Amino acid sequence: MSANVRSAGPDVGEIRHVGAHAPSADASDLRPWPIFRIHARAIGVGLATCLVMLMCLEVAVFRSGFFDSHVAVSDPQWPAAKLAIATRQPNASVLYVGDSTMMTSVLPTIVSRSCDCGPGFNGGFSASNPWTTDAMTRRLLTFMHPKLVVISVSPWAVDAAAKFESNELARQVMSPSELAARGAPLDLAESIDATLGSLWSAYGQRELVKEWFSALAPGQRYDESLLGYYVAPGSANSYARLVATADKLFADVGTPTADAPGAAVIRSLVDDLRARGIAVAFLLPPLHPTAYEEAGPYLERADVAIRQLAGERAVPLIDCRASFSASDFRDVTHLLEPAAERHSECVGERMRAIAHD
């Protein structure tokens, strides 16, 4: 007689189902805070080390002046880059300021050779207006001591419709208090950004830091022997493009007048420069003939307003516009380099004549 005996354990091949009573991990174990508590000492040491390294970098590289004296740029068209280049030219006797028409039409080395008036530096930058030109000039005068400042006065500088607007270019050359004085205080986000930038230089000069890295690429570093002069490569001088650009440039202009808001800023700058014992001259920038075809009456009135502004303060005018033709221009407002060289020789001759008057 046999008996069936069932073992206490599962038969071979038997499948056991895991139900609701299976053990599970505590939900709190999946959160990051227990991990932080466990590794608090290591995390604290790591954070303290990073903070010390940042402070050392801030003091040794930025606050010491090492960064300012060594930073290189690839594109000198914007204010912060132009200021970085200028710090290595503190002995310039002649300072040229204004918008891109100044930046692309005056080679300081050629002017200096022609006028025998000492070394110069071109502080002009793209899209500058009377307000940013004023701010850039004052920033440059904190470490430069020129005998003469040449201000490029474009037709838009005496436009009655032009008003100051806060933008990235203005924020690069104006402090928050200066912006507020111009009627454009920073909003909350901009105030936080400005405060953080003043405390942490690497953040405040992040665009210049990126520019420095860009300049490390072969052939990308700006040639500082040009002393601020720059013309972008290529050309945009097809007739259709010239007409379209000219129409855009003069689309929203008002009436040129010596009492325009921008003219008042220039007038104030002239007075301040003379109070410092610095001589002043105005430069009338050359424009492509297409500009006169599309906006001749406006440009004629602007020329009258600029001459009136100069006459009020007895500021000498440098006018070398007559010797250029359409083939000398890269686009509506900028000369090609060979033409810029001829223009610079003419500017030097005019400056020599002014000095002997």
C-alpha positions in Angstrom: 0.0 0.0 0.0 1.4 3.3 -1.0 0.8 6.8 0.1 1.0 10.1 -1.7 3.3 12.5 0.2 3.3 16.2 -0.7 6.4 18.1 0.1 6.2 21.4 2.0 7.9 23.3 -0.8 6.7 24.0 -4.3 6.9 21.3 -6.9 9.5 21.7 -9.6 8.3 23.9 -12.3 5.6 25.5 -10.2 5.2 29.2 -10.7 4.6 31.5 -7.8 2.9 34.8 -8.3 4.1 37.9 -6.6 1.2 39.7 -5.2 0.5 42.9 -3.3 2.2 41.4 -0.3 5.7 41.3 -1.9 8.2 43.6 -0.2 8.7 47.0 -1.8 11.3 49.8 -1.5 10.4 52.8 0.8 9.3 55.7 -1.4 11.6 58.0 0.6 14.6 56.0 -0.5 14.0 57.2 -4.1 14.2 60.9 -3.3 17.5 62.8 -3.6 17.5 64.3 -0.1 18.7 61.2 1.8 21.6 60.9 -0.7 22.5 64.5 0.0 22.4 64.0 3.7 24.6 60.9 3.5 27.1 62.7 1.3 26.8 66.2 2.8 30.4 66.4 3.8 31.7 65.5 0.3 29.3 67.8 -1.4 30.2 70.7 1.0 33.9 70.2 0.3 33.3 70.2 -3.5 31.2 73.3 -3.4 33.7 75.1 -1.2 36.5 74.1 -3.6 34.6 75.4 -6.6 33.9 78.7 -4.8 37.6 79.1 -3.9 38.6 78.4 -7.5 36.1 80.9 -8.9 37.3 83.6 -6.4 41.0 82.9 -7.4 40.1 83.1 -11.1 38.2 86.3 -10.5 41.1 88.0 -8.6 44.0 86.5 -10.6 42.5 86.8 -14.1 39.9 89.5 -14.2 40.4 91.9 -11.2 44.2 91.9 -11.7 43.8 93.3 -15.2 45.4 90.2 -16.8 42.3 89.5 -18.9 42.0 93.1 -20.1 45.6 93.2 -21.2 45.7 89.9 -23.0 42.2 89.5 -24.5 42.1 89.2 -28.2 39.1 89.6 -30.5 38.1 88.4 -33.9 35.3 91.0 -34.5 36.0 94.6 -33.5 32.7 96.0 -34.6 31.0 96.0 -31.2 31.7 98.3 -28.2 33.1 95.9 -25.7 35.6 94.4 -28.2 36.6 97.9 -29.3 37.2 98.9 -25.7 39.3 95.8 -25.1 41.6 96.7 -28.1 41.8 100.3 -27.0 43.2 99.4 -23.5 46.5 98.6 -25.3 46.6 102.0 -27.0 46.6 104.4 -24.1 49.1 106.8 -25.7 47.0 107.7 -28.7 47.2 111.4 -29.5 44.2 111.4 -31.8 40.9 109.6 -31.1 38.4 108.9 -33.8 34.8 108.1 -32.7 31.5 107.6 -34.3 29.6 104.8 -36.1 30.7 102.3 -38.7 31.3 105.0 -41.3 34.2 106.2 -39.1 35.4 102.6 -38.4 35.6 101.7 -42.1 37.0 105.0 -43.5 39.8 106.1 -41.3 43.1 104.2 -40.9 44.9 105.9 -38.0 48.4 104.9 -39.3 47.9 106.6 -42.6 46.3 109.7 -41.1 49.2 110.0 -38.6 51.7 109.7 -41.4 49.9 112.4 -43.4 49.3 114.9 -40.6 52.3 114.2 -38.4 50.0 114.5 -35.4 51.0 111.4 -33.4 49.5 108.0 -33.0 45.7 107.5 -33.3 43.0 105.0 -32.5 39.7 104.4 -34.3 37.0 103.9 -31.6 34.1 103.8 -34.1 31.8 100.8 -34.0 28.8 99.6 -35.9 25.3 101.0 -35.3 26.6 103.7 -33.0 24.5 106.9 -32.5 25.2 110.2 -30.7 24.3 108.7 -27.3 26.5 105.6 -27.6 29.3 107.6 -29.3 29.2 110.0 -26.3 29.3 107.1 -23.8 32.1 105.3 -25.7 34.2 108.5 -25.9 33.9 109.0 -22.1 34.8 105.4 -21.5 37.9 105.8 -23.6 38.9 109.0 -21.9 39.2 107.1 -18.6 42.6 105.7 -19.8 43.4 107.7 -22.9 44.6 111.3 -23.0 44.3 112.4 -26.6 45.0 115.9 -27.8 42.3 115.8 -30.5 39.0 113.9 -30.8 37.5 113.6 -34.3 33.8 112.9 -34.2 32.0 111.4 -37.3 28.7 113.2 -37.6 26.4 111.2 -39.9 23.2 112.6 -41.3 21.2 110.5 -38.8 22.9 112.3 -35.9 20.9 115.4 -36.6 17.6 113.7 -37.3 14.8 115.2 -35.3 13.0 111.9 -35.1 16.0 110.0 -33.5 15.6 109.2 -29.8 17.7 107.3 -27.3 16.8 103.6 -27.0 18.3 101.2 -24.6 19.8 98.2 -26.4 22.7 95.7 -26.0 25.1 98.2 -27.5 24.1 100.9 -25.1 24.4 98.5 -22.1 28.0 97.7 -23.1 29.2 101.3 -22.7 26.7 102.7 -20.2 26.2 101.9 -16.5 22.7 101.3 -15.1 22.8 104.8 -13.6 23.8 106.3 -17.0 21.0 104.4 -18.7 18.5 105.7 -16.1 19.8 109.3 -16.6 19.0 108.9 -20.3 15.5 107.8 -19.4 15.9 104.1 -19.9 16.2 102.4 -16.5 16.9 98.6 -16.4 14.0 96.3 -15.8 14.2 93.7 -13.0 15.8 91.0 -15.2 18.3 93.4 -16.6 19.1 94.8 -13.1 19.7 91.2 -11.8 21.9 90.5 -14.8 23.9 93.8 -14.3 24.4 93.1 -10.6 25.6 89.5 -11.2 27.9 90.8 -13.9 29.5 93.4 -11.6 30.1 90.7 -8.9 31.3 88.0 -11.3 33.5 89.3 -14.1 33.5 86.1 -16.1 29.7 86.3 -16.3 29.7 90.1 -16.9 32.2 89.7 -19.8 30.9 86.4 -21.1 30.6 87.7 -24.7 34.1 89.0 -24.6 35.3 85.7 -23.2 33.6 83.9 -26.1 35.2 86.4 -28.5 38.6 85.6 -27.0 38.1 81.8 -27.7 37.0 82.6 -31.2 40.2 84.6 -31.8 42.3 81.6 -30.9 41.2 79.9 -34.2 43.8 80.2 -36.9 43.4 83.4 -39.0 40.6 84.7 -36.8 42.4 87.2 -34.6 41.9 90.8 -35.4 45.1 92.6 -36.5 45.5 95.2 -33.8 48.1 97.1 -35.8 45.1 98.5 -37.7 44.3 100.4 -34.5 40.5 99.9 -34.6 40.0 100.2 -38.4 37.9 97.4 -39.9 36.0 96.6 -43.0 33.9 93.4 -43.2 34.8 91.0 -46.0 32.8 90.8 -49.1 30.6 93.3 -50.8 27.0 94.3 -51.2 27.2 96.7 -54.1 24.8 95.4 -56.7 22.5 98.2 -57.8 19.3 96.5 -56.6 20.8 95.8 -53.2 22.2 99.4 -52.9 18.7 100.8 -53.6 17.0 98.5 -51.1 19.6 99.3 -48.4 19.3 103.1 -49.0 15.5 102.9 -48.9 15.7 101.1 -45.6 18.2 103.5 -44.1 16.1 106.5 -44.9 12.6 104.9 -44.3 11.8 106.4 -40.9 13.9 109.6 -40.8 12.4 112.9 -39.8 13.7 116.4 -40.4 17.4 117.2 -40.0 18.0 120.1 -37.6 20.8 121.4 -35.5 18.4 121.3 -32.6 17.8 117.5 -32.8 18.2 115.4 -29.7 21.3 113.8 -31.1 22.8 117.1 -32.0 22.3 118.3 -28.4 24.3 115.2 -27.2 27.1 116.0 -29.6 27.1 119.7 -28.6 27.4 118.6 -24.9 30.3 116.2 -25.8 32.2 119.0 -27.6 31.8 121.3 -24.6 33.1 118.6 -22.2 36.1 117.7 -24.4 37.1 121.3 -24.6 36.7 121.7 -20.8 39.3 118.9 -20.6 41.7 120.8 -22.9 41.0 118.5 -25.8 40.6 119.9 -29.4 37.6 118.7 -31.4 36.9 118.3 -35.2 33.9 116.9 -37.1 34.2 114.4 -39.9 31.6 114.3 -42.7 31.5 110.6 -43.7 31.3 109.6 -47.4 28.2 107.9 -48.7 27.5 106.0 -51.9 25.9 108.0 -54.8 22.8 105.8 -54.5 22.1 107.4 -51.1 21.9 110.8 -52.8 19.7 109.4 -55.5 17.2 108.0 -53.0 17.4 110.6 -50.3 19.0 113.7 -51.8 16.8 116.4 -50.2 17.2 114.8 -46.8 21.0 114.6 -47.1 21.2 118.2 -48.3 19.2 119.4 -45.2 21.3 117.2 -42.9 24.5 118.7 -44.4 23.2 122.2 -43.6 22.3 121.2 -40.0 25.7 119.6 -39.4 27.5 122.7 -40.6 25.2 124.9 -38.4 26.1 122.7 -35.4 29.8 123.0 -36.2 29.5 126.8 -36.7 27.8 127.2 -33.3 30.8 125.7 -31.5 33.4 126.8 -34.0 34.3 123.1 -34.7 36.4 122.6 -37.8 34.9 120.3 -40.4 36.9 117.6 -42.2 35.2 116.9 -45.6 36.9 114.5 -48.0 33.7 113.2 -49.7 34.2 114.7 -53.2 36.9 112.3 -54.4 34.9 109.1 -54.3 32.8 107.3 -56.9 30.4 104.3 -56.7 33.2 101.8 -57.3 34.9 102.9 -54.0 32.1 101.6 -51.8 31.5 98.2 -50.3 27.9 99.1 -49.8 25.9 102.3 -49.2 27.8 103.6 -46.2 31.2 101.8 -46.1 34.3 102.3 -48.2 36.5 99.6 -49.6 40.0 99.5 -48.2 41.8 101.2 -51.1 39.3 104.0 -51.0 39.6 104.2 -47.2 43.4 104.6 -47.6 42.9 107.6 -49.9 40.3 109.0 -47.5 42.7 108.7 -44.6 45.4 110.5 -46.5 42.9 113.3 -47.2 41.8 113.4 -43.5 45.4 113.7 -42.5 46.0 116.6 -44.9 42.9 118.4 -43.6 44.0 117.9 -40.0 47.5 119.3 -40.8 45.8 122.4 -42.3 43.6 122.7 -39.2 46.6 122.5 -36.9 48.3 125.4 -38.8 45.3 127.7 -38.9 
